[in-house]
Amino acid sequence: MCCNGNKKDKWYRRALLWSPSARITGIGVCLVLLLLLVPLLRIAEYAVPWYDDFSYGWFTKAAMKDTPGIRGALKGAFECVRVQWYAWQGTFSSIFFMALMPAVWGEEYYFLGPVCLILLLVVSIFVLMGVLLKDIFGADRWSCLAVQSVTAAMAVVLIYSSQSGFYWYNAGVHYVGMHSFGMLFAACLIRMQHTEKMTGRMVLVLCSMLGALLVSGSNFVTALQGGIVLLAAMLLVLCTAGKKVLWYLPALMVYGIGFYKNVGAPGNAVRSANYVGWGYPPVEAVLRSFLEAFQNLGELTGWITIAILVLLVPVIWQIAGESSFSFRWPGVVPVLSFCLYAAGYTPSLYSLGHGGLSRTWNAVKLTYQILLVVNEIYLLGWFRKTLEQKGRKVWSGRCPWWFYLCVGAWMCGIFWQAPNQAGCYSSYGAYYYVHTGEAYNFYQEYQERLELLKSDEKNVVFTPYRYKPWILCMGDLYEDPEREENLLVETWYDKDSVIVREEASGAE
């Protein structure tokens, strides 16, 4: 009896203390990420074009009437860049992608915009974190997969505004899309330093030049932060690898020209005339960006982000134990990271006098989230190396299965207490609006409008949307046909007037 009791006790202890391997942890977290992406991709089919989608896409649509196919689309996109560069803003690479709004090929293809934005964000985070973890910190592939998956899930689910980040193509590609290209550009800069083969380095130089072109011509948050990253990378390479910095000069040249063309565009003066007296002088905008960054730490972090960082501790601790990286100067990395994060507020403070619109915050928060994980890796790595150097007994980093279960329960509790679950957690918001039928009903109302817009009627009257799922509905048209939103729809569908008022839909 006693012997059987001991065997049972040992079995229970083994079960209770069982620790999943890095492979199981990595695969498990990756599966969770895939599950979180399902509702986001599912609701994309109900996304509809809005406002500036028509404004920028009109150039492509017009060009494709004369020259069908890809050739016509590219011709229209370049024409849009030219016109907008002189008339409104200098963000040439963003404008190019804005003009390629999927609905120019048909409204039924608009969903491809949100799908591409979501997948591009995930891929860019995987690439950037993969390069950081493998090339710099020497992580194994399964631990790397775990950190990549958690970071991507955090960025996608906790995006500041999924509405303007994913489901309004124009705003999404301008900030989330271009910031994703910015992360790929940063990954390319890191990889260049660790590539020894000439062929591989030449390919990376070409990729860095393309990345420099895209990022330098993007929104001012991404362009400014991308330039800072490029200069910081070159300074680091110059101090550690000497002549290798020469490989970065082509990207620097392209970036310098592109950034100059971006900020020096005649259209910027036209645009800024609409905001005279709103912004701060350049020096004051820079100084105020640090205050703005500090004040917004709580809003961009929250308990759920802290729980995610706790979840990463065992994996990062094991990575640090196997890493040959020195993790020196632990105080420098957080300070420089805060400066880079704060730079995200400077353009909005300079032009608008405040921290920025929700779509701007999408880019700012993405930088902040990546830097949070990077700093956690660096500080935990420094702490572990310090303990090892002092001869202290160091925890291996292996955690029993119930640790992850407890953190998961903690996250569920935080989610349960959230006052705006659908707005704060994009995956749940997407699931909620699909599950309640609001997304479907909204899309059916849009289809009814589309039928009228494609009819022969020249003066169209809509009733207001009854269903307005926040994640999909950016707004509605007005009773005044001269409002800009109405005029853009009128031009797109060749109507004399399009209005919304409280009466049956039809023609006037």
N, C-alpha and C positions, 0 to 999 in steps of 0.2 A: 504493500500500500504506500509506504513512504517513498519507495523508489519511483512508483508510478506518479506520485504527487510531484516529485522533483522534476520528472520529465515534462509534466504538464506546465510547471512553473517556467522551465527553460523555454518551452515552446511559446508561451505567452510573452515572455521577455523578448525573445527573438522577433516575434511579430510586432511588438510594441516599439522596439528600437530599430526596426528595419529602416535603412536609409536608401532611397532610390539613387541609382548611379547617375552620373552626368548625362549619359545617353537617354535614360528614361526621363529624366527631368527635362532635357532639351526637347525631346519628342512630345512629351506631355504639354509643355507650354506652347509649342508650335501648334498643336491641335486646338488648344484654347484660342489662340489667335485666329485660326481658320474659322472657328465657330463664331467668333465675334465679327468677322468680316461678312458672314452670310447675310444677316439682315441689312447691312449697309449696301451690299451689292444687289440685294433683292429689291429694295425700295427705289433703286436707281431707275427702274423702268417707268416710274411715275414722275420723274423729273421733267420740268417743262421750261422752255426758254423764257427769259425775262429781261426787259430793259436794255442794258448795253450789249446783251447777246445780239440783238437786232442791229444796234448801232454799228458794231464792229463787223459783224457777219455780213452786213449788206454789201460791203465791197466785194467780198468773195462771191456772193450770190449773183451780183451784177456781172462780174467778170465771167462766171461760168455760163451765163446765157450766151455769150459770144464764143467762148472757148470752153467747151464741156470737159469734164474730167479733172485729173490732178493738175495738169498744166494751167487750166483756168483758175483753179483754187489757189495755186501758188501765185499766179499773176495778181489776183484780187488781194491776197494777203500782203504782198509787197506794196501794192498800191495803198492799202490801208495804213501800213507803216509810214509811207511817205507823207500822206495827207495828215495823219495824226501827229507826226513829228513836227510838222510846221504849224498845225492848228490847235493842238491840245496838250500833248505830253511826249516826252522823249523816250519812254520805256519801249524801245523798238522790238526787243525779243518777246516781251509780254504781248505787245500789240499783234505781232505775227501770229501767235497762237490764239489770241482772242478772235482774230479774223477767221480762223479755221474752226469756228463754232460748228459742232456736228450737224446742227439742224439745217445748214446750208444744203446738205444732201437730202433733207427730208426730216420733218419733225420726229418721225419714228426713230431716228438715229441719235437724238439728243442724249439719250441715256448713256451713250458711249463716253461722253465727257466725264460725268461723275465716276464711272467705272475706271477710266484711265487715271483720273486724279487719285483715287483711293489706292489703286495698285501701284502707281508711280511712287506715292509716298511710302508705302510698305517696302518696295524694292530699294528705294534710296536709303532708307534707314538700315536695311539689312546690309547693303553694300558698305555704307560708312562705318557702321559698328563692326562689321566683319573685318575691315581693313584696320581699324583701331585695335581691336582685340587680338588679331592674329599677327599683324606686322609689328605692332609696338609692344603689346603685352604678352605675346606668345601663347594665347589661349588655345586649348584644344577645340575641335570643331563642335563637340556636343555642348560644352559650356558656352561656346560662342553662340550657338543656336538658341540656347536658353535666354541669354542677354538680348540677342537680336529680337527674339519674339516678344519678350516682355516690353522692350523699348518701343517696338512698333505698335503693340497693343495699347500702350499708354498714350502714344501720340495720336493714334486713330480714334480711340474711344473718348479720350479727354480733350479732343480738339476744341479750341475756344468756341468756334461756331461752325457746326457741321453744315448749317444752312448755306452760309457764304463760302465755306471751305470746300465743300464737295458738290452740292446740288445746284448751285448757281455757277454755271461753267465760267462765265466771264470773270467773276471775282475769284473763283477757285483757282483757275489757271494762273491768274496774275500773282497770287500770293502762295498758295499751297503748291501749285505746280512748279512755279519758278523756284521756290525754296527747296523743293525736292531736287531740282537740277543743281541748286547750290550745294546740297549735301553730296551729290555725286561728284561735283567739282572738287569739294574738300577731300573726298576719298581718293580722287585721282592725284591730288597734290601729295597726300601721304604716301600713296603707293609708289610714286616716282622715286622717292628717297630710298625705298627698299628693293627696287628692281635693279638687278645687276646686268641682265642680258640686254644687249644693245637694241635688238628688235623690239623687245617688250618696252623698253624706255622710249623708243621712237613713237610707238603706238600711243603711249601715255602722254607724250608731248603733244601729239595731235589732238588727243582727247581733252587735254588741259586747255588747249587753244579754243576748242569748240565750247568747252565749259565756261571759259572766260568770256566768250562772246555772248553766251546765253545769260550768264549771271550779271554781267556788267550792264546789260540792257534791260534788266528786269525791274521790279518795283524797288523803291529806294531803300527799303529795309534790307532786302536780300542783297542788293548791289553794294550797300555800305558794309554790311557784315561780311560778304564775300571778299571784298577788297581787303578788309582787315585780316581775314584768315590767310589770304594769299601773301600779304606782306609779312605776317607772323611766321608762316611756313618758310618763306625765303630767309628770314633772319635766323631761324632755328637751323636750317640746313647750312647756312653760311658759317655758323658757329661750330657745327658738329661735323660737317662733311665737306667744307671748303668749296672746291670747284664744282661740286654737284649742283650748286645754286644756278649755274649757267643753264641748266636744263629748264629752269623756271622762267627764264627771260622771255621766250616767245609768248607764254601765257600772260606775263606782266605787260608786255607791249600791247597785246590784244585787249587786255582788261583796261589799260590806261586809255586807249583810243575809244573803246566802247563806253566807258564811264563818262568820258568827256562829252561824247555825242549824246549820252543820256541826259546828263544834268545841264548841258548847254543847248538843248533843243529850243528853237524859237517858240514852240508850243507851250513850253513850261511857263513862259512869261504871260501867255494868253490865259493859261489855267490859273496862275497865281493872282491875276487881276481880279478873279472872282473871290479871292480870300484876302484882300488887302487889309492889313491891320490885325489879322487873326493870329499870326505866328510870332515866335520870338526871334530875336537876332541870333545869328549862328552860334556865337560863344555861349550865350545864355541858354540856347536850346541844348547844347552839349552838356552844360552843367545841370540843367534841369532834368536831363534824361537819367542821371544817376538817382535823383530824388524819386522820379517816376518809377524807376526800376525797383527801388527799395519799397515803395508804397504798395506795389502790385505783387510782391512776393507771396503774400498770403492767398490772393485770389488765383494766382497761377499754380499754386502748390496744392493746398488743401490736404485733408487727412487721407484721401484715397491715394494721392501721389506718395505720401509718406509710407503708406502700407506697401506700395509697389517697391519702394526702395528697400524696405525691410525684407521683402520677398527675395530680393536680389542678393542680399548679404551673403548667404552660404555659397552661392555660385561664384560670386566675385572673390570671396575669401580663398576659395580653392584655386581660382585663376592666379591670384597673387602669390600663392604658395608655389606654384609651378613656374612662375615668371622669372626671367633673369633681369627684368627691368629694375632700375635702381630706385625709382620713385623718390627722387631728391626734391628738395625745396617744396614741401607740401603747401606752404602758404602762398606761393606764387600762382599756382594753377587756379585756385578759387578767385583770387583778385582779378586775374586776367579774364577769367570766365565771366565775372560780373561786369567787367567793362564791355565785353563783346555783347552780352545780353542787353545791357543798358543802351548800346548803340542802336538797338532796334526801335527805340522811342524817339530818337533824335529827328528823323525826317518829319514825323507827324508834329512834333513840337515846333519845328521850324516853319512848317507850312500851314498848320491848322491851329497851333496853340494848345493842343491837348495830346494825350497819349496815343490817339489813333482810333480808327473805326474797328469794328469787330473783325473784318477781313484782314486788317493789318495785324491785329493781335494774334491771328492764326499763325503768321510767320514768326512773330516774336516768341510765342509760346513754344513753337517747335524748337527753336534755338535753345530756349531755356530748358526744355525737357532733355534734349541731347546732352547739354552741359551738366545737368544734374547727374545723369548716369556716369558721364566721364569723370566728374569730380568724386563720385562715390567709389569708382574703381581706383582712382589715384590715391585718395585718402585712406581707404582700407588697405591698399597695397603698401603705402608708407607705414601704416600702423603695424602691419604684420611683419614687414622687414625690420622695423625697429625692435619688435619683440624678439625676433630671431637673432638679431645682432647682440642683444643683451643676454642671450642664452635662456630666455624664458620658455616655458612649455607652451606651445601654440596649438590652439584648436585646429583640427584638420579641416573643418568646414562642412563635414558630413552632418546632415540633419535628419532626424527620423521623419517618417512620412506625415506624422500628425502636426509637425511644424507648418507644413504647407497647407494642411487642412485648417489649422487655426488662423493663419493669415488670410486664407480664403474666406473663412467665416467673418473675420474682422472686416474685410472688404464688403461682404454682403450687408453687414450691419451699417457701414458707412453709406452704402447705396440706399438702404432702406430708409435712412434718416434724411436723405437728400430732399430738399423742398421742391426741386424741379428735376426729377429723374430723367424725363425725356429730353430736356434741354442740356443737362450736364453730362449725360452718357450717350454718345451718338448711337451705339449699337442698340441700346434699349429704346432710344427714341425712334429709330428706324423700325424696330420690331413692333413698338406700340402703335405707330401710325398705320402699319400694314395690318396688324392684328385687329384693330378696331374698325378697319374699313375706311378710315378717313382718307388715306392715300389713294385708294381705288376710286372713291367717290369724287375726290378732287380732280383726278385725272379724267374721269368721265365727263365732268363739267367742262374741262379743258377741251375734250374731244368735241363736245357740242359747239363750243365756240369756234373750234377749228373748222368745223363743217360750214359754219356761216362765213368765216373768213375766206374760205375757198370757193364760196358760191359767187354768183354774178352780182349780188347786191353790193352797192357802192357805199351806202350809209348803214352801218351795222350798230345795233344796240344790244348790249349784254346786260343781264341781271348780275349783281355782285355774286362772287363765289359764296356758296353756302358752307362749303367745307374748306377750311384753311389750315391744313397740317403745317405746323411751324417749320418743320425741317425741309419742306418742299415749296411752300408758298411765300414768296418774297414780298408780295403785295398785290394790289389790284389796280386796274385802270380807273379813270375818273370820268365824271360827267362832262367835264370840259374837254372837247376834242383837241384843244390847242396845248394841252399838257404834253410834256416831252415824251412821257411813257406812251401816251395814245398816238402821238405823231409817228413814233418809231414803228408801231404795229401797222398804222395806216400805210406807211411807206413800204414796209416789207410785203404786205398783201395787196398793195395797189388799191387802197380804198380812199374814198373822199372823206369819210369820218368814221371813227370807232369810239363809242362811248359806253359807259356803264351807268345804269340808273335802275331804280326800283320799278321795273315793269318787265313784261315778257320779252324775251330775246327775239330778235328778228331784224327787219329792215325799217328804216324811217321813210 
